[in-house]
Amino acid sequence: MEPYFDIVIVGGGPAGLTAAIYARRAGKSVLLLEKESFGGQIASAPKVENFPGLPAVSGAELADRLYGQAESLGARIELEEVLEIRDGTPKRVVTDYGAYAAGAVILAVGMRRRTLGLPGEDGLAGISYCAVCDGAFYAGQDAAVAGGGNTAFQDALYLADICRHVTLIHRRDSFRADPILVAQAAERGNLTLLPSTVVEGLESAGGRLSGLMLRNTETGEASHLPVSALFQAVGQLPESRLAQSLGIPVDGAGFIAAGEDCATPVPGVFAAGDIRAKGVRQLTTACADGAVAALAACRICSQRA
Ligand code: NAP
């Protein structure tokens, strides 16, 4: 027989790990499944400065702490990819390793990264999506960051401590990043902000990135920027495959249309964190969703017991 858990959580980011903490404290059996690495996007954040009570902590440390807290409370945590979820009583969660039965399921599947989709970017040395992971390879060299959000600015500030010079390239003339980050970047002597500019192509030498072909979107002027690395921080796309396979509606952008109660139209299936359609995607709101979804899932399990 397949192992049964009161609550199966899909996704090991802040929403999923918070859900595990709440569900274990409520005495439910919990299985958390993650396909790649724990902590979600936060794990690659150089510095988290807006989590209440922790004025400054690295994303990796915060992810470790969340993981440790869920594990020490008795959540079973596995690195397995969920391939399919079948509705029913119990629900059936099929992974690349096996299958589990679940009283309730929490989808905390988050987002996957968007790329610029430039010709030749796949596998080219010098193209990266994680400044914390790869920044040290470009110590003392010139690097660029593409994007105008909080991730791009945090990455650029992190790289400015390591690299000789960093250029932040953004397609519009205003940034969506928090003003405090934009102000910090503007003060850095070795960080140049290049708004209204798009990366049109990559130049390489010996299988490594050597420069970027740029175009100013206002003047149409083309230019060339020699760099050893391009860090792409152009946002994420929702991981809506599992929701769609369960028949759960997603909005035009692919986010699960669940309200503040995190309940989806499929009874016993909840959506928590960045995958849920909402206005504010932050660490704190992901954790809040995890708590709300877990407590609602606990109520369903108790009603059935
Ligand atoms: P984001 O806020 O969605 O920003 C993505 C950036 O990439 C935007 O500036 C966007 O430009 C640009 N972009 C998108 N597609 C592009 C394309 N095809 N070509 C060029 N540029 C493109 O993503 P994020 O920065 O990763 O942040 C995700 C969420 O996490 C946000 O809610 C953010 O606030 C949160 N976060 C918070 C912190 C924090 O410390 N508070 C840190 C990291 C992330 P446009 O602006 O023109 O759309």
Boltz pocket constraint, residues with backbone or C-beta under 6 A from the ligand:
constraints:
  - pocket:
      binder: B
      contacts: [[A, 45], [A, 47], [A, 48], [A, 49], [A, 50], [A, 114], [A, 115], [A, 116], [A, 146], [A, 147], [A, 148], [A, 149], [A, 150], [A, 151], [A, 152], [A, 154], [A, 170], [A, 171], [A, 172], [A, 174], [A, 175], [A, 176], [A, 178], [A, 233], [A, 234], [A, 235], [A, 236], [A, 280], [A, 281], [A, 282]]
      max_distance: 6.0
